[in-house]
């Protein structure tokens, strides 16, 4: 299976590639919409993943050009613009599905498999290695889980609100830098990322203004 990923955030792209390691065959990426249109015209892709917020042209225009060029591969939008309920007018844009950032490996793999199945293509049965990758990670594996550097504005929903920056992300948690002194921060709270996407978090450790949290769920 060959995937084209249109994503201008290198951290998000590397995270998605790591999540799909062993699930897909060839993984091509570009950060520009113009390049994506050319790449899709020159090669066959089984699936296209894309962020709609691109630096050169709007994502909706990229999709319009792809479909006008008869690029019929299933297309999944991965974006902060998708809210926690997955509400997004994908059909009007010409896409097949949408997934809100940040997402887990399980949700991404499930979304990819569903898009392929709905398109009428056959999704290969998982190998023993893939099946092992899909099982819940052990405690030791969680400790070895890769984290990806980022720098995103966020807000902790505590009192009038606490501004912070998300400085790294993993599949199940984040590292946070508080932008002020907040000594009364509770052990559990809601954090708002992107376009009002809320995550319930639990503090795992704290050192001054830095803390690590585990995502307990959305909403």
Secondary structure by P-SEA (a helix, b strand, c coil): cbbbbbcccaaaaaaaaaaacccccbbbbbccaaaaaaaaaaccccbbbbbcccccccaaaaaaaaaaaccccbbbbbccccccccccccccccccccccccccaaaaaaaaaaaaaaaccccccccaaaaaaaccccaaaaaabbbbbbbbbbbbccccbbbbbbcccccccbbbbbcccccccccbbbbbccccccccccccccccccbbbbbcccc
